[in-house]
């Protein structure tokens, strides 16, 4: 069964794992490390790490400090 994808800004797409990560970041409501995001989303940390890189490149996640991630305004709009 193919992954469900949702259109993000600039025509990029976000799969189910990406959406779980964005929703977890929104629930955490502040900068979080990969392990915390993984636990909240129920996804292995190694998978979260790679996906965060992609989400950051798409402008859906910000990296306010080394090793911590925060959902961006674009990311919040996508999950609403």
N, CA, C and O atoms as a CHARMM CRD file, in Angstrom:
* protein
*
  320
    1    1 UNK  N      0.84900  -1.17500   0.00000 PROA 1      0.00000
    2    1 UNK  CA     0.00000   0.00000   0.00000 PROA 1      0.00000
    3    1 UNK  C      0.89300   1.23700   0.00000 PROA 1      0.00000
    4    1 UNK  O      1.78900   1.32500   0.84000 PROA 1      0.00000
    5    2 UNK  N      0.69000   2.19400  -0.90300 PROA 2      0.00000
    6    2 UNK  CA     1.55000   3.37000  -0.97100 PROA 2      0.00000
    7    2 UNK  C      1.34100   4.28800   0.22500 PROA 2      0.00000
    8    2 UNK  O      0.27300   4.30800   0.83700 PROA 2      0.00000
    9    3 UNK  N      2.38800   5.04800   0.54300 PROA 3      0.00000
   10    3 UNK  CA     2.30500   6.02300   1.63100 PROA 3      0.00000
   11    3 UNK  C      1.34700   7.13900   1.23200 PROA 3      0.00000
   12    3 UNK  O      1.32700   7.57400   0.08100 PROA 3      0.00000
   13    4 UNK  N      0.57300   7.58500   2.17700 PROA 4      0.00000
   14    4 UNK  CA    -0.26400   8.74800   1.92700 PROA 4      0.00000
   15    4 UNK  C      0.63500   9.96900   2.04600 PROA 4      0.00000
   16    4 UNK  O      1.46900  10.05400   2.94700 PROA 4      0.00000
   17    5 UNK  N      0.46100  10.89700   1.14100 PROA 5      0.00000
   18    5 UNK  CA     1.29300  12.09400   1.14400 PROA 5      0.00000
   19    5 UNK  C      0.40000  13.32500   1.14700 PROA 5      0.00000
   20    5 UNK  O     -0.68900  13.32300   0.57200 PROA 5      0.00000
   21    6 UNK  N      0.87200  14.36300   1.79400 PROA 6      0.00000
   22    6 UNK  CA     0.14500  15.61000   1.84200 PROA 6      0.00000
   23    6 UNK  C      1.03800  16.69200   1.25300 PROA 6      0.00000
   24    6 UNK  O      2.23300  16.74000   1.54500 PROA 6      0.00000
   25    7 UNK  N      0.47200  17.55200   0.43300 PROA 7      0.00000
   26    7 UNK  CA     1.24500  18.61300  -0.20800 PROA 7      0.00000
   27    7 UNK  C      1.66200  19.65300   0.82000 PROA 7      0.00000
   28    7 UNK  O      0.85000  20.13500   1.61000 PROA 7      0.00000
   29    8 UNK  N      2.94000  19.98500   0.78900 PROA 8      0.00000
   30    8 UNK  CA     3.47500  21.07000   1.60400 PROA 8      0.00000
   31    8 UNK  C      3.65700  22.27100   0.68400 PROA 8      0.00000
   32    8 UNK  O      3.33800  22.19900  -0.50300 PROA 8      0.00000
   33    9 UNK  N      4.16500  23.36800   1.22200 PROA 9      0.00000
   34    9 UNK  CA     4.42800  24.54100   0.39800 PROA 9      0.00000
   35    9 UNK  C      5.45300  24.20300  -0.67000 PROA 9      0.00000
   36    9 UNK  O      6.21100  23.24300  -0.52800 PROA 9      0.00000
   37   10 UNK  N      5.47800  24.97100  -1.71300 PROA 10     0.00000
   38   10 UNK  CA     6.42500  24.82600  -2.81700 PROA 10     0.00000
   39   10 UNK  C      6.29600  23.47700  -3.51400 PROA 10     0.00000
   40   10 UNK  O      7.25200  23.01100  -4.13500 PROA 10     0.00000
   41   11 UNK  N      5.11800  22.83700  -3.42100 PROA 11     0.00000
   42   11 UNK  CA     4.87800  21.60700  -4.15500 PROA 11     0.00000
   43   11 UNK  C      5.52400  20.36100  -3.58600 PROA 11     0.00000
   44   11 UNK  O      5.39700  19.28700  -4.17300 PROA 11     0.00000
   45   12 UNK  N      6.21400  20.46900  -2.46100 PROA 12     0.00000
   46   12 UNK  CA     6.83900  19.28300  -1.87200 PROA 12     0.00000
   47   12 UNK  C      5.77600  18.46400  -1.14400 PROA 12     0.00000
   48   12 UNK  O      4.69400  18.96700  -0.83900 PROA 12     0.00000
   49   13 UNK  N      6.09100  17.21000  -0.87100 PROA 13     0.00000
   50   13 UNK  CA     5.13700  16.32900  -0.21000 PROA 13     0.00000
   51   13 UNK  C      5.70100  15.82200   1.10500 PROA 13     0.00000
   52   13 UNK  O      6.91500  15.73700   1.29100 PROA 13     0.00000
   53   14 UNK  N      4.79800  15.48900   2.00800 PROA 14     0.00000
   54   14 UNK  CA     5.17600  14.93800   3.30700 PROA 14     0.00000
   55   14 UNK  C      4.42600  13.62100   3.48000 PROA 14     0.00000
   56   14 UNK  O      3.20500  13.57900   3.32900 PROA 14     0.00000
   57   15 UNK  N      5.14700  12.55000   3.79400 PROA 15     0.00000
   58   15 UNK  CA     4.52000  11.23700   3.97500 PROA 15     0.00000
   59   15 UNK  C      3.98600  11.08300   5.39700 PROA 15     0.00000
   60   15 UNK  O      4.05700  12.01100   6.20300 PROA 15     0.00000
   61   16 UNK  N      3.45100   9.90000   5.69400 PROA 16     0.00000
   62   16 UNK  CA     2.84400   9.64000   7.00500 PROA 16     0.00000
   63   16 UNK  C      3.83000   9.83200   8.15300 PROA 16     0.00000
   64   16 UNK  O      3.47500  10.38700   9.19300 PROA 16     0.00000
   65   17 UNK  N      5.06700   9.37600   7.96600 PROA 17     0.00000
   66   17 UNK  CA     6.08400   9.51700   9.01800 PROA 17     0.00000
   67   17 UNK  C      6.36400  10.99500   9.27000 PROA 17     0.00000
   68   17 UNK  O      6.45700  11.42700  10.41900 PROA 17     0.00000
   69   18 UNK  N      6.49800  11.75800   8.20600 PROA 18     0.00000
   70   18 UNK  CA     6.72100  13.19600   8.34400 PROA 18     0.00000
   71   18 UNK  C      5.58000  13.88000   9.08000 PROA 18     0.00000
   72   18 UNK  O      5.80900  14.75000   9.91900 PROA 18     0.00000
   73   19 UNK  N      4.35200  13.48600   8.76400 PROA 19     0.00000
   74   19 UNK  CA     3.19000  14.07200   9.43700 PROA 19     0.00000
   75   19 UNK  C      3.18200  13.72000  10.92300 PROA 19     0.00000
   76   19 UNK  O      2.84900  14.56500  11.75500 PROA 19     0.00000
   77   20 UNK  N      3.54600  12.48100  11.26500 PROA 20     0.00000
   78   20 UNK  CA     3.61600  12.08800  12.68200 PROA 20     0.00000
   79   20 UNK  C      4.64900  12.92700  13.41800 PROA 20     0.00000
   80   20 UNK  O      4.42200  13.34200  14.55500 PROA 20     0.00000
   81   21 UNK  N      5.77800  13.17500  12.77400 PROA 21     0.00000
   82   21 UNK  CA     6.83600  13.98300  13.38900 PROA 21     0.00000
   83   21 UNK  C      6.36000  15.41900  13.57300 PROA 21     0.00000
   84   21 UNK  O      6.57400  16.00500  14.63500 PROA 21     0.00000
   85   22 UNK  N      5.72300  15.99300  12.56800 PROA 22     0.00000
   86   22 UNK  CA     5.21200  17.36200  12.68600 PROA 22     0.00000
   87   22 UNK  C      4.17800  17.46800  13.80600 PROA 22     0.00000
   88   22 UNK  O      4.19400  18.42400  14.58100 PROA 22     0.00000
   89   23 UNK  N      3.29000  16.49800  13.88800 PROA 23     0.00000
   90   23 UNK  CA     2.27200  16.51400  14.94900 PROA 23     0.00000
   91   23 UNK  C      2.91000  16.37100  16.32700 PROA 23     0.00000
   92   23 UNK  O      2.48000  17.01800  17.28300 PROA 23     0.00000
   93   24 UNK  N      3.93200  15.52600  16.43200 PROA 24     0.00000
   94   24 UNK  CA     4.63800  15.35800  17.70800 PROA 24     0.00000
   95   24 UNK  C      5.31200  16.66400  18.11200 PROA 24     0.00000
   96   24 UNK  O      5.24800  17.06200  19.27500 PROA 24     0.00000
   97   25 UNK  N      5.95700  17.33200  17.15900 PROA 25     0.00000
   98   25 UNK  CA     6.60700  18.61100  17.45500 PROA 25     0.00000
   99   25 UNK  C      5.58800  19.65900  17.89800 PROA 25     0.00000
  100   25 UNK  O      5.86300  20.45100  18.79900 PROA 25     0.00000
  101   26 UNK  N      4.42700  19.66600  17.27500 PROA 26     0.00000
  102   26 UNK  CA     3.37700  20.61100  17.66400 PROA 26     0.00000
  103   26 UNK  C      2.90300  20.33600  19.08800 PROA 26     0.00000
  104   26 UNK  O      2.64700  21.27200  19.84600 PROA 26     0.00000
  105   27 UNK  N      2.78400  19.06500  19.45800 PROA 27     0.00000
  106   27 UNK  CA     2.35300  18.70000  20.81500 PROA 27     0.00000
  107   27 UNK  C      3.42100  19.04100  21.84900 PROA 27     0.00000
  108   27 UNK  O      3.09900  19.45900  22.96100 PROA 27     0.00000
  109   28 UNK  N      4.67600  18.86600  21.48900 PROA 28     0.00000
  110   28 UNK  CA     5.76900  19.17900  22.41600 PROA 28     0.00000
  111   28 UNK  C      5.81400  20.67700  22.67600 PROA 28     0.00000
  112   28 UNK  O      6.12700  21.10900  23.78500 PROA 28     0.00000
  113   29 UNK  N      5.50000  21.47700  21.64800 PROA 29     0.00000
  114   29 UNK  CA     5.36500  22.92800  21.78200 PROA 29     0.00000
  115   29 UNK  C      6.63400  23.61400  22.27700 PROA 29     0.00000
  116   29 UNK  O      6.58300  24.43600  23.19200 PROA 29     0.00000
  117   30 UNK  N      7.75300  23.28200  21.68200 PROA 30     0.00000
  118   30 UNK  CA     9.02900  23.91300  22.00500 PROA 30     0.00000
  119   30 UNK  C     10.15000  23.11200  21.38500 PROA 30     0.00000
  120   30 UNK  O      9.91000  22.02200  20.86600 PROA 30     0.00000
  121   31 UNK  N     11.37600  23.62600  21.42300 PROA 31     0.00000
  122   31 UNK  CA    12.50400  22.88700  20.85100 PROA 31     0.00000
  123   31 UNK  C     12.66900  21.51600  21.50900 PROA 31     0.00000
  124   31 UNK  O     12.58100  21.38900  22.73100 PROA 31     0.00000
  125   32 UNK  N     12.90900  20.49000  20.68400 PROA 32     0.00000
  126   32 UNK  CA    13.02900  19.12600  21.20400 PROA 32     0.00000
  127   32 UNK  C     14.13500  18.37200  20.47900 PROA 32     0.00000
  128   32 UNK  O     14.43400  18.64400  19.31600 PROA 32     0.00000
  129   33 UNK  N     14.73500  17.42300  21.18500 PROA 33     0.00000
  130   33 UNK  CA    15.77000  16.55500  20.60500 PROA 33     0.00000
  131   33 UNK  C     15.10600  15.39200  19.87100 PROA 33     0.00000
  132   33 UNK  O     13.93100  15.09000  20.08100 PROA 33     0.00000
  133   34 UNK  N     15.89000  14.74600  19.00200 PROA 34     0.00000
  134   34 UNK  CA    15.37800  13.62400  18.19400 PROA 34     0.00000
  135   34 UNK  C     14.73700  12.53800  19.05400 PROA 34     0.00000
  136   34 UNK  O     13.66400  12.03800  18.71600 PROA 34     0.00000
  137   35 UNK  N     15.37400  12.17100  20.14800 PROA 35     0.00000
  138   35 UNK  CA    14.85500  11.10800  21.00400 PROA 35     0.00000
  139   35 UNK  C     13.48700  11.42800  21.57600 PROA 35     0.00000
  140   35 UNK  O     12.61700  10.56100  21.64900 PROA 35     0.00000
  141   36 UNK  N     13.30100  12.67400  21.97900 PROA 36     0.00000
  142   36 UNK  CA    12.01400  13.10500  22.52900 PROA 36     0.00000
  143   36 UNK  C     10.93000  13.08600  21.44300 PROA 36     0.00000
  144   36 UNK  O      9.80000  12.66300  21.68500 PROA 36     0.00000
  145   37 UNK  N     11.29400  13.54800  20.25700 PROA 37     0.00000
  146   37 UNK  CA    10.35400  13.55100  19.13100 PROA 37     0.00000
  147   37 UNK  C      9.97900  12.11700  18.76100 PROA 37     0.00000
  148   37 UNK  O      8.80800  11.81100  18.53700 PROA 37     0.00000
  149   38 UNK  N     10.97900  11.24700  18.70100 PROA 38     0.00000
  150   38 UNK  CA    10.75600   9.83600  18.35100 PROA 38     0.00000
  151   38 UNK  C      9.80600   9.17300  19.33900 PROA 38     0.00000
  152   38 UNK  O      8.89100   8.45000  18.94700 PROA 38     0.00000
  153   39 UNK  N     10.03200   9.42500  20.61700 PROA 39     0.00000
  154   39 UNK  CA     9.18300   8.82900  21.65600 PROA 39     0.00000
  155   39 UNK  C      7.74100   9.31700  21.51900 PROA 39     0.00000
  156   39 UNK  O      6.80200   8.52500  21.59300 PROA 39     0.00000
  157   40 UNK  N      7.57500  10.61400  21.32200 PROA 40     0.00000
  158   40 UNK  CA     6.23800  11.20400  21.20300 PROA 40     0.00000
  159   40 UNK  C      5.51600  10.69500  19.95000 PROA 40     0.00000
  160   40 UNK  O      4.30800  10.46100  19.97600 PROA 40     0.00000
  161   41 UNK  N      6.27100  10.52500  18.84800 PROA 41     0.00000
  162   41 UNK  CA     5.67700  10.09600  17.57800 PROA 41     0.00000
  163   41 UNK  C      5.54600   8.58300  17.46100 PROA 41     0.00000
  164   41 UNK  O      4.81500   8.09000  16.60100 PROA 41     0.00000
  165   42 UNK  N      6.25300   7.83600  18.32400 PROA 42     0.00000
  166   42 UNK  CA     6.21600   6.37800  18.25100 PROA 42     0.00000
  167   42 UNK  C      6.98500   5.82900  17.05700 PROA 42     0.00000
  168   42 UNK  O      6.59300   4.82900  16.45700 PROA 42     0.00000
  169   43 UNK  N      8.08500   6.49600  16.72100 PROA 43     0.00000
  170   43 UNK  CA     8.91300   6.13600  15.56600 PROA 43     0.00000
  171   43 UNK  C     10.34900   5.96500  16.05000 PROA 43     0.00000
  172   43 UNK  O     10.78300   6.71100  16.92800 PROA 43     0.00000
  173   44 UNK  N     11.10700   5.00000  15.50300 PROA 44     0.00000
  174   44 UNK  CA    12.50900   4.83100  15.91200 PROA 44     0.00000
  175   44 UNK  C     13.33200   6.10900  15.68300 PROA 44     0.00000
  176   44 UNK  O     13.15200   6.80500  14.68300 PROA 44     0.00000
  177   45 UNK  N     14.22700   6.39800  16.61800 PROA 45     0.00000
  178   45 UNK  CA    15.04400   7.61100  16.55700 PROA 45     0.00000
  179   45 UNK  C     15.82100   7.72200  15.25100 PROA 45     0.00000
  180   45 UNK  O     15.92200   8.81000  14.68400 PROA 45     0.00000
  181   46 UNK  N     16.37100   6.61400  14.76800 PROA 46     0.00000
  182   46 UNK  CA    17.16000   6.66200  13.53100 PROA 46     0.00000
  183   46 UNK  C     16.31300   7.11900  12.34100 PROA 46     0.00000
  184   46 UNK  O     16.81900   7.78600  11.43800 PROA 46     0.00000
  185   47 UNK  N     15.05900   6.77100  12.34000 PROA 47     0.00000
  186   47 UNK  CA    14.16000   7.18300  11.25300 PROA 47     0.00000
  187   47 UNK  C     13.78300   8.65900  11.38500 PROA 47     0.00000
  188   47 UNK  O     13.64600   9.36500  10.38600 PROA 47     0.00000
  189   48 UNK  N     13.61800   9.11100  12.62200 PROA 48     0.00000
  190   48 UNK  CA    13.27400  10.50900  12.87800 PROA 48     0.00000
  191   48 UNK  C     14.41500  11.42100  12.44100 PROA 48     0.00000
  192   48 UNK  O     14.17700  12.47800  11.85700 PROA 48     0.00000
  193   49 UNK  N     15.64300  11.01800  12.71900 PROA 49     0.00000
  194   49 UNK  CA    16.80700  11.83600  12.38400 PROA 49     0.00000
  195   49 UNK  C     16.84800  12.16400  10.89200 PROA 49     0.00000
  196   49 UNK  O     17.00400  13.32600  10.51700 PROA 49     0.00000
  197   50 UNK  N     16.71200  11.16400  10.05500 PROA 50     0.00000
  198   50 UNK  CA    16.73700  11.38600   8.61000 PROA 50     0.00000
  199   50 UNK  C     15.55800  12.20000   8.12000 PROA 50     0.00000
  200   50 UNK  O     15.70800  13.06100   7.25300 PROA 50     0.00000
  201   51 UNK  N     14.40100  11.93200   8.66400 PROA 51     0.00000
  202   51 UNK  CA    13.19300  12.63800   8.23700 PROA 51     0.00000
  203   51 UNK  C     13.23300  14.10700   8.65900 PROA 51     0.00000
  204   51 UNK  O     12.74000  14.97300   7.93600 PROA 51     0.00000
  205   52 UNK  N     13.81900  14.39300   9.82600 PROA 52     0.00000
  206   52 UNK  CA    13.93100  15.78400  10.27000 PROA 52     0.00000
  207   52 UNK  C     14.77800  16.60200   9.30400 PROA 52     0.00000
  208   52 UNK  O     14.49100  17.77400   9.06200 PROA 52     0.00000
  209   53 UNK  N     15.80900  15.99300   8.75700 PROA 53     0.00000
  210   53 UNK  CA    16.65700  16.68300   7.77700 PROA 53     0.00000
  211   53 UNK  C     15.80700  17.09900   6.56700 PROA 53     0.00000
  212   53 UNK  O     15.90400  18.22800   6.08700 PROA 53     0.00000
  213   54 UNK  N     14.99000  16.18500   6.09400 PROA 54     0.00000
  214   54 UNK  CA    14.11500  16.45900   4.95100 PROA 54     0.00000
  215   54 UNK  C     13.08200  17.54100   5.28600 PROA 54     0.00000
  216   54 UNK  O     12.85500  18.45200   4.48900 PROA 54     0.00000
  217   55 UNK  N     12.46600  17.44100   6.44900 PROA 55     0.00000
  218   55 UNK  CA    11.45800  18.42100   6.86300 PROA 55     0.00000
  219   55 UNK  C     12.07400  19.80700   7.05400 PROA 55     0.00000
  220   55 UNK  O     11.43500  20.81900   6.76600 PROA 55     0.00000
  221   56 UNK  N     13.30800  19.85000   7.53700 PROA 56     0.00000
  222   56 UNK  CA    14.01800  21.12100   7.70200 PROA 56     0.00000
  223   56 UNK  C     14.29600  21.73900   6.33400 PROA 56     0.00000
  224   56 UNK  O     14.10300  22.94000   6.14100 PROA 56     0.00000
  225   57 UNK  N     14.74700  20.92500   5.39100 PROA 57     0.00000
  226   57 UNK  CA    15.02200  21.41800   4.03300 PROA 57     0.00000
  227   57 UNK  C     13.76900  21.95100   3.34600 PROA 57     0.00000
  228   57 UNK  O     13.85700  22.83600   2.49500 PROA 57     0.00000
  229   58 UNK  N     12.61400  21.42400   3.70500 PROA 58     0.00000
  230   58 UNK  CA    11.33800  21.86900   3.12900 PROA 58     0.00000
  231   58 UNK  C     10.77700  23.08700   3.85800 PROA 58     0.00000
  232   58 UNK  O      9.75300  23.63400   3.45000 PROA 58     0.00000
  233   59 UNK  N     11.43800  23.51600   4.93600 PROA 59     0.00000
  234   59 UNK  CA    10.97900  24.67700   5.68900 PROA 59     0.00000
  235   59 UNK  C      9.85100  24.38400   6.65800 PROA 59     0.00000
  236   59 UNK  O      9.21000  25.30900   7.15500 PROA 59     0.00000
  237   60 UNK  N      9.59600  23.11100   6.93600 PROA 60     0.00000
  238   60 UNK  CA     8.50300  22.73200   7.83600 PROA 60     0.00000
  239   60 UNK  C      8.96500  22.60400   9.27900 PROA 60     0.00000
  240   60 UNK  O      8.15500  22.62700  10.20500 PROA 60     0.00000
  241   61 UNK  N     10.26100  22.46900   9.46000 PROA 61     0.00000
  242   61 UNK  CA    10.87300  22.35200  10.78300 PROA 61     0.00000
  243   61 UNK  C     12.05800  23.30900  10.82400 PROA 61     0.00000
  244   61 UNK  O     12.76700  23.48000   9.83200 PROA 61     0.00000
  245   62 UNK  N     12.26500  23.92800  11.97800 PROA 62     0.00000
  246   62 UNK  CA    13.40600  24.82200  12.18800 PROA 62     0.00000
  247   62 UNK  C     14.35500  24.18400  13.18800 PROA 62     0.00000
  248   62 UNK  O     13.96600  23.31600  13.97000 PROA 62     0.00000
  249   63 UNK  N     15.60000  24.62400  13.15100 PROA 63     0.00000
  250   63 UNK  CA    16.62000  24.11800  14.06900 PROA 63     0.00000
  251   63 UNK  C     17.18200  25.32000  14.83700 PROA 63     0.00000
  252   63 UNK  O     18.20700  25.88100  14.45100 PROA 63     0.00000
  253   64 UNK  N     16.49900  25.71700  15.93900 PROA 64     0.00000
  254   64 UNK  CA    16.90300  26.92300  16.66100 PROA 64     0.00000
  255   64 UNK  C     18.24900  26.80700  17.37400 PROA 64     0.00000
  256   64 UNK  O     18.90700  27.81700  17.62900 PROA 64     0.00000
  257   65 UNK  N     18.65500  25.59500  17.69100 PROA 65     0.00000
  258   65 UNK  CA    19.96300  25.36400  18.30100 PROA 65     0.00000
  259   65 UNK  C     20.42300  23.95800  17.95000 PROA 65     0.00000
  260   65 UNK  O     19.62300  23.11600  17.54200 PROA 65     0.00000
  261   66 UNK  N     21.70500  23.71300  18.11000 PROA 66     0.00000
  262   66 UNK  CA    22.27000  22.42300  17.72200 PROA 66     0.00000
  263   66 UNK  C     21.55800  21.27100  18.43600 PROA 66     0.00000
  264   66 UNK  O     21.44500  21.25200  19.66200 PROA 66     0.00000
  265   67 UNK  N     21.08100  20.31100  17.63200 PROA 67     0.00000
  266   67 UNK  CA    20.45900  19.11400  18.18500 PROA 67     0.00000
  267   67 UNK  C     19.01300  19.26000  18.60500 PROA 67     0.00000
  268   67 UNK  O     18.43200  18.31200  19.13300 PROA 67     0.00000
  269   68 UNK  N     18.41200  20.42300  18.38600 PROA 68     0.00000
  270   68 UNK  CA    17.00900  20.62900  18.76600 PROA 68     0.00000
  271   68 UNK  C     16.20900  21.12200  17.56500 PROA 68     0.00000
  272   68 UNK  O     16.71200  21.85400  16.71200 PROA 68     0.00000
  273   69 UNK  N     14.95900  20.70100  17.52700 PROA 69     0.00000
  274   69 UNK  CA    14.08800  21.01400  16.39700 PROA 69     0.00000
  275   69 UNK  C     12.77600  21.60700  16.88900 PROA 69     0.00000
  276   69 UNK  O     12.32800  21.34200  18.00400 PROA 69     0.00000
  277   70 UNK  N     12.17400  22.41900  16.02100 PROA 70     0.00000
  278   70 UNK  CA    10.94600  23.13100  16.34800 PROA 70     0.00000
  279   70 UNK  C     10.08900  23.19100  15.08400 PROA 70     0.00000
  280   70 UNK  O     10.61400  23.43200  13.99700 PROA 70     0.00000
  281   71 UNK  N      8.80100  22.97900  15.21000 PROA 71     0.00000
  282   71 UNK  CA     7.92800  23.06500  14.03600 PROA 71     0.00000
  283   71 UNK  C      7.82000  24.52800  13.59600 PROA 71     0.00000
  284   71 UNK  O      7.71000  25.42400  14.43300 PROA 71     0.00000
  285   72 UNK  N      7.85300  24.76500  12.29000 PROA 72     0.00000
  286   72 UNK  CA     7.75200  26.12500  11.75300 PROA 72     0.00000
  287   72 UNK  C      6.28200  26.49700  11.53500 PROA 72     0.00000
  288   72 UNK  O      5.38900  25.66200  11.68100 PROA 72     0.00000
  289   73 UNK  N      6.05100  27.75600  11.18600 PROA 73     0.00000
  290   73 UNK  CA     4.68700  28.20200  10.87600 PROA 73     0.00000
  291   73 UNK  C      4.12600  27.40000   9.69800 PROA 73     0.00000
  292   73 UNK  O      2.95200  27.03000   9.69800 PROA 73     0.00000
  293   74 UNK  N      4.96800  27.13600   8.69900 PROA 74     0.00000
  294   74 UNK  CA     4.53200  26.33900   7.54100 PROA 74     0.00000
  295   74 UNK  C      4.14800  24.92700   7.96400 PROA 74     0.00000
  296   74 UNK  O      3.17100  24.36600   7.46700 PROA 74     0.00000
  297   75 UNK  N      4.91600  24.36000   8.88000 PROA 75     0.00000
  298   75 UNK  CA     4.61900  23.02600   9.39600 PROA 75     0.00000
  299   75 UNK  C      3.30100  22.99800  10.14900 PROA 75     0.00000
  300   75 UNK  O      2.51400  22.06100  10.01300 PROA 75     0.00000
  301   76 UNK  N      3.06700  24.03500  10.94400 PROA 76     0.00000
  302   76 UNK  CA     1.80300  24.12400  11.68500 PROA 76     0.00000
  303   76 UNK  C      0.61200  24.22900  10.73600 PROA 76     0.00000
  304   76 UNK  O     -0.42300  23.60200  10.95900 PROA 76     0.00000
  305   77 UNK  N      0.76200  25.02200   9.68000 PROA 77     0.00000
  306   77 UNK  CA    -0.32600  25.17000   8.70000 PROA 77     0.00000
  307   77 UNK  C     -0.63000  23.83700   8.01900 PROA 77     0.00000
  308   77 UNK  O     -1.78800  23.52300   7.74400 PROA 77     0.00000
  309   78 UNK  N      0.40300  23.06700   7.75500 PROA 78     0.00000
  310   78 UNK  CA     0.22800  21.79800   7.05400 PROA 78     0.00000
  311   78 UNK  C     -0.56500  20.78300   7.87500 PROA 78     0.00000
  312   78 UNK  O     -1.35000  20.01900   7.31500 PROA 78     0.00000
  313   79 UNK  N     -0.37000  20.76600   9.18600 PROA 79     0.00000
  314   79 UNK  CA    -1.05000  19.76100  10.01400 PROA 79     0.00000
  315   79 UNK  C     -2.45300  20.18300  10.44400 PROA 79     0.00000
  316   79 UNK  O     -3.19600  19.37700  11.00500 PROA 79     0.00000
  317   80 UNK  N     -2.81700  21.41500  10.19200 PROA 80     0.00000
  318   80 UNK  CA    -4.15600  21.90500  10.58300 PROA 80     0.00000
  319   80 UNK  C     -5.21800  21.40800   9.64000 PROA 80     0.00000
  320   80 UNK  O     -6.39500  21.72000   9.81600 PROA 80     0.00000
